[in-house]
């Protein structure tokens, strides 16, 4: 599946915006305006804030790599045929298999 360039840049902007919002909440609001960490933050950090931050960071890195790879292919190989009907399917824990849809 090939993402439209506008959609990939939009999703990258959304992930970056959410990551910036998360950092603003954790650094500015809790670090500067509140004296110490409130109880709700200490309780919710291991189960909510840390996994959310990790998912947003991973999504941002993945989208940055995907956009970079797509731009590299578009600049270096502008006349090559793009496989629009292909997708990657997980066949095992670390093995991916490319299947052409007809």
Biotite code that builds the C-alpha atoms (Angstrom):
import biotite.structure as struc

atoms = struc.array([
    struc.Atom([0.000, 0.000, 0.000], chain_id="A", res_id=1, res_name="UNK", atom_name="CA", element="C"),
    struc.Atom([1.460, 3.332, -1.042], chain_id="A", res_id=2, res_name="UNK", atom_name="CA", element="C"),
    struc.Atom([0.565, 6.357, 1.047], chain_id="A", res_id=3, res_name="UNK", atom_name="CA", element="C"),
    struc.Atom([-0.261, 9.595, -0.661], chain_id="A", res_id=4, res_name="UNK", atom_name="CA", element="C"),
    struc.Atom([2.520, 12.137, 0.121], chain_id="A", res_id=5, res_name="UNK", atom_name="CA", element="C"),
    struc.Atom([0.071, 14.620, 1.645], chain_id="A", res_id=6, res_name="UNK", atom_name="CA", element="C"),
    struc.Atom([-1.353, 11.919, 3.917], chain_id="A", res_id=7, res_name="UNK", atom_name="CA", element="C"),
    struc.Atom([2.101, 10.821, 5.063], chain_id="A", res_id=8, res_name="UNK", atom_name="CA", element="C"),
    struc.Atom([3.160, 14.403, 5.846], chain_id="A", res_id=9, res_name="UNK", atom_name="CA", element="C"),
    struc.Atom([-0.148, 15.038, 7.604], chain_id="A", res_id=10, res_name="UNK", atom_name="CA", element="C"),
    struc.Atom([0.207, 11.952, 9.795], chain_id="A", res_id=11, res_name="UNK", atom_name="CA", element="C"),
    struc.Atom([3.806, 12.936, 10.586], chain_id="A", res_id=12, res_name="UNK", atom_name="CA", element="C"),
    struc.Atom([2.567, 16.390, 11.627], chain_id="A", res_id=13, res_name="UNK", atom_name="CA", element="C"),
    struc.Atom([-0.163, 14.878, 13.810], chain_id="A", res_id=14, res_name="UNK", atom_name="CA", element="C"),
    struc.Atom([2.277, 12.541, 15.581], chain_id="A", res_id=15, res_name="UNK", atom_name="CA", element="C"),
    struc.Atom([4.766, 15.378, 16.090], chain_id="A", res_id=16, res_name="UNK", atom_name="CA", element="C"),
    struc.Atom([2.041, 17.646, 17.427], chain_id="A", res_id=17, res_name="UNK", atom_name="CA", element="C"),
    struc.Atom([0.863, 15.016, 19.900], chain_id="A", res_id=18, res_name="UNK", atom_name="CA", element="C"),
    struc.Atom([4.444, 14.401, 21.014], chain_id="A", res_id=19, res_name="UNK", atom_name="CA", element="C"),
    struc.Atom([4.981, 18.144, 21.544], chain_id="A", res_id=20, res_name="UNK", atom_name="CA", element="C"),
    struc.Atom([1.702, 18.350, 23.495], chain_id="A", res_id=21, res_name="UNK", atom_name="CA", element="C"),
    struc.Atom([2.817, 15.433, 25.672], chain_id="A", res_id=22, res_name="UNK", atom_name="CA", element="C"),
    struc.Atom([6.154, 17.106, 26.361], chain_id="A", res_id=23, res_name="UNK", atom_name="CA", element="C"),
    struc.Atom([4.442, 20.406, 27.175], chain_id="A", res_id=24, res_name="UNK", atom_name="CA", element="C"),
    struc.Atom([2.207, 18.676, 29.711], chain_id="A", res_id=25, res_name="UNK", atom_name="CA", element="C"),
    struc.Atom([5.048, 16.776, 31.310], chain_id="A", res_id=26, res_name="UNK", atom_name="CA", element="C"),
    struc.Atom([7.787, 19.427, 31.271], chain_id="A", res_id=27, res_name="UNK", atom_name="CA", element="C"),
    struc.Atom([6.061, 22.801, 31.385], chain_id="A", res_id=28, res_name="UNK", atom_name="CA", element="C"),
    struc.Atom([2.858, 22.173, 33.310], chain_id="A", res_id=29, res_name="UNK", atom_name="CA", element="C"),
    struc.Atom([4.096, 19.639, 35.834], chain_id="A", res_id=30, res_name="UNK", atom_name="CA", element="C"),
    struc.Atom([7.737, 20.735, 36.002], chain_id="A", res_id=31, res_name="UNK", atom_name="CA", element="C"),
    struc.Atom([7.300, 24.507, 36.268], chain_id="A", res_id=32, res_name="UNK", atom_name="CA", element="C"),
    struc.Atom([3.826, 25.397, 37.471], chain_id="A", res_id=33, res_name="UNK", atom_name="CA", element="C"),
    struc.Atom([3.198, 22.646, 39.990], chain_id="A", res_id=34, res_name="UNK", atom_name="CA", element="C"),
    struc.Atom([5.435, 22.087, 42.988], chain_id="A", res_id=35, res_name="UNK", atom_name="CA", element="C"),
    struc.Atom([6.581, 18.513, 42.499], chain_id="A", res_id=36, res_name="UNK", atom_name="CA", element="C"),
    struc.Atom([4.631, 15.761, 40.826], chain_id="A", res_id=37, res_name="UNK", atom_name="CA", element="C"),
    struc.Atom([0.942, 15.501, 41.706], chain_id="A", res_id=38, res_name="UNK", atom_name="CA", element="C"),
    struc.Atom([-0.465, 12.203, 42.905], chain_id="A", res_id=39, res_name="UNK", atom_name="CA", element="C"),
    struc.Atom([-2.523, 11.597, 39.740], chain_id="A", res_id=40, res_name="UNK", atom_name="CA", element="C"),
    struc.Atom([0.638, 11.940, 37.643], chain_id="A", res_id=41, res_name="UNK", atom_name="CA", element="C"),
    struc.Atom([2.639, 9.500, 39.766], chain_id="A", res_id=42, res_name="UNK", atom_name="CA", element="C"),
    struc.Atom([-0.201, 6.983, 39.581], chain_id="A", res_id=43, res_name="UNK", atom_name="CA", element="C"),
    struc.Atom([-0.881, 7.356, 35.839], chain_id="A", res_id=44, res_name="UNK", atom_name="CA", element="C"),
    struc.Atom([2.738, 7.592, 34.635], chain_id="A", res_id=45, res_name="UNK", atom_name="CA", element="C"),
    struc.Atom([3.616, 3.858, 34.447], chain_id="A", res_id=46, res_name="UNK", atom_name="CA", element="C"),
    struc.Atom([0.299, 2.795, 32.945], chain_id="A", res_id=47, res_name="UNK", atom_name="CA", element="C"),
    struc.Atom([-0.572, 5.731, 30.684], chain_id="A", res_id=48, res_name="UNK", atom_name="CA", element="C"),
    struc.Atom([1.994, 8.496, 30.146], chain_id="A", res_id=49, res_name="UNK", atom_name="CA", element="C"),
    struc.Atom([5.052, 6.318, 29.557], chain_id="A", res_id=50, res_name="UNK", atom_name="CA", element="C"),
    struc.Atom([3.384, 3.961, 27.028], chain_id="A", res_id=51, res_name="UNK", atom_name="CA", element="C"),
    struc.Atom([1.742, 6.907, 25.224], chain_id="A", res_id=52, res_name="UNK", atom_name="CA", element="C"),
    struc.Atom([5.071, 8.708, 24.956], chain_id="A", res_id=53, res_name="UNK", atom_name="CA", element="C"),
    struc.Atom([6.762, 5.536, 23.674], chain_id="A", res_id=54, res_name="UNK", atom_name="CA", element="C"),
    struc.Atom([4.044, 4.937, 21.048], chain_id="A", res_id=55, res_name="UNK", atom_name="CA", element="C"),
    struc.Atom([4.158, 8.553, 19.856], chain_id="A", res_id=56, res_name="UNK", atom_name="CA", element="C"),
    struc.Atom([7.951, 8.490, 19.637], chain_id="A", res_id=57, res_name="UNK", atom_name="CA", element="C"),
    struc.Atom([7.924, 5.213, 17.689], chain_id="A", res_id=58, res_name="UNK", atom_name="CA", element="C"),
    struc.Atom([5.174, 6.452, 15.364], chain_id="A", res_id=59, res_name="UNK", atom_name="CA", element="C"),
    struc.Atom([7.099, 9.664, 14.674], chain_id="A", res_id=60, res_name="UNK", atom_name="CA", element="C"),
    struc.Atom([10.301, 7.755, 13.913], chain_id="A", res_id=61, res_name="UNK", atom_name="CA", element="C"),
    struc.Atom([8.446, 5.282, 11.669], chain_id="A", res_id=62, res_name="UNK", atom_name="CA", element="C"),
    struc.Atom([6.708, 8.043, 9.720], chain_id="A", res_id=63, res_name="UNK", atom_name="CA", element="C"),
    struc.Atom([9.977, 9.971, 9.326], chain_id="A", res_id=64, res_name="UNK", atom_name="CA", element="C"),
    struc.Atom([11.700, 6.873, 7.929], chain_id="A", res_id=65, res_name="UNK", atom_name="CA", element="C"),
    struc.Atom([8.720, 6.107, 5.656], chain_id="A", res_id=66, res_name="UNK", atom_name="CA", element="C"),
    struc.Atom([8.603, 9.639, 4.259], chain_id="A", res_id=67, res_name="UNK", atom_name="CA", element="C"),
    struc.Atom([12.392, 9.666, 3.782], chain_id="A", res_id=68, res_name="UNK", atom_name="CA", element="C"),
    struc.Atom([12.343, 6.314, 1.973], chain_id="A", res_id=69, res_name="UNK", atom_name="CA", element="C"),
    struc.Atom([9.473, 7.429, -0.263], chain_id="A", res_id=70, res_name="UNK", atom_name="CA", element="C"),
    struc.Atom([11.232, 10.699, -1.113], chain_id="A", res_id=71, res_name="UNK", atom_name="CA", element="C"),
    struc.Atom([14.520, 8.857, -1.779], chain_id="A", res_id=72, res_name="UNK", atom_name="CA", element="C"),
    struc.Atom([12.787, 6.512, -4.179], chain_id="A", res_id=73, res_name="UNK", atom_name="CA", element="C"),
    struc.Atom([10.956, 9.362, -5.899], chain_id="A", res_id=74, res_name="UNK", atom_name="CA", element="C"),
    struc.Atom([14.139, 11.415, -6.382], chain_id="A", res_id=75, res_name="UNK", atom_name="CA", element="C"),
    struc.Atom([16.619, 8.663, -7.250], chain_id="A", res_id=76, res_name="UNK", atom_name="CA", element="C"),
    struc.Atom([14.331, 6.461, -9.360], chain_id="A", res_id=77, res_name="UNK", atom_name="CA", element="C"),
    struc.Atom([11.712, 8.801, -10.869], chain_id="A", res_id=78, res_name="UNK", atom_name="CA", element="C"),
    struc.Atom([10.863, 6.629, -13.880], chain_id="A", res_id=79, res_name="UNK", atom_name="CA", element="C"),
    struc.Atom([10.614, 3.233, -12.187], chain_id="A", res_id=80, res_name="UNK", atom_name="CA", element="C"),
    struc.Atom([7.259, 1.530, -11.931], chain_id="A", res_id=81, res_name="UNK", atom_name="CA", element="C"),
    struc.Atom([5.660, 1.720, -8.501], chain_id="A", res_id=82, res_name="UNK", atom_name="CA", element="C"),
    struc.Atom([3.971, -1.401, -7.163], chain_id="A", res_id=83, res_name="UNK", atom_name="CA", element="C"),
    struc.Atom([0.591, -0.056, -6.170], chain_id="A", res_id=84, res_name="UNK", atom_name="CA", element="C"),
    struc.Atom([-1.030, -3.421, -5.540], chain_id="A", res_id=85, res_name="UNK", atom_name="CA", element="C"),
    struc.Atom([1.510, -4.860, -3.123], chain_id="A", res_id=86, res_name="UNK", atom_name="CA", element="C"),
    struc.Atom([1.365, -5.175, 0.619], chain_id="A", res_id=87, res_name="UNK", atom_name="CA", element="C"),
    struc.Atom([3.518, -6.639, 3.392], chain_id="A", res_id=88, res_name="UNK", atom_name="CA", element="C"),
    struc.Atom([1.975, -9.341, 5.531], chain_id="A", res_id=89, res_name="UNK", atom_name="CA", element="C"),
    struc.Atom([3.474, -10.643, 8.756], chain_id="A", res_id=90, res_name="UNK", atom_name="CA", element="C"),
    struc.Atom([4.067, -14.397, 8.500], chain_id="A", res_id=91, res_name="UNK", atom_name="CA", element="C"),
    struc.Atom([5.972, -14.762, 11.748], chain_id="A", res_id=92, res_name="UNK", atom_name="CA", element="C"),
    struc.Atom([7.373, -12.713, 14.604], chain_id="A", res_id=93, res_name="UNK", atom_name="CA", element="C"),
    struc.Atom([10.163, -11.134, 12.549], chain_id="A", res_id=94, res_name="UNK", atom_name="CA", element="C"),
    struc.Atom([9.464, -12.338, 9.022], chain_id="A", res_id=95, res_name="UNK", atom_name="CA", element="C"),
    struc.Atom([7.551, -10.350, 6.456], chain_id="A", res_id=96, res_name="UNK", atom_name="CA", element="C"),
    struc.Atom([6.387, -11.602, 3.110], chain_id="A", res_id=97, res_name="UNK", atom_name="CA", element="C"),
    struc.Atom([5.504, -9.397, 0.143], chain_id="A", res_id=98, res_name="UNK", atom_name="CA", element="C"),
    struc.Atom([2.306, -10.449, -1.539], chain_id="A", res_id=99, res_name="UNK", atom_name="CA", element="C"),
    struc.Atom([1.196, -9.017, -4.880], chain_id="A", res_id=100, res_name="UNK", atom_name="CA", element="C"),
    struc.Atom([-2.514, -8.428, -5.105], chain_id="A", res_id=101, res_name="UNK", atom_name="CA", element="C"),
    struc.Atom([-4.054, -9.135, -8.482], chain_id="A", res_id=102, res_name="UNK", atom_name="CA", element="C"),
])
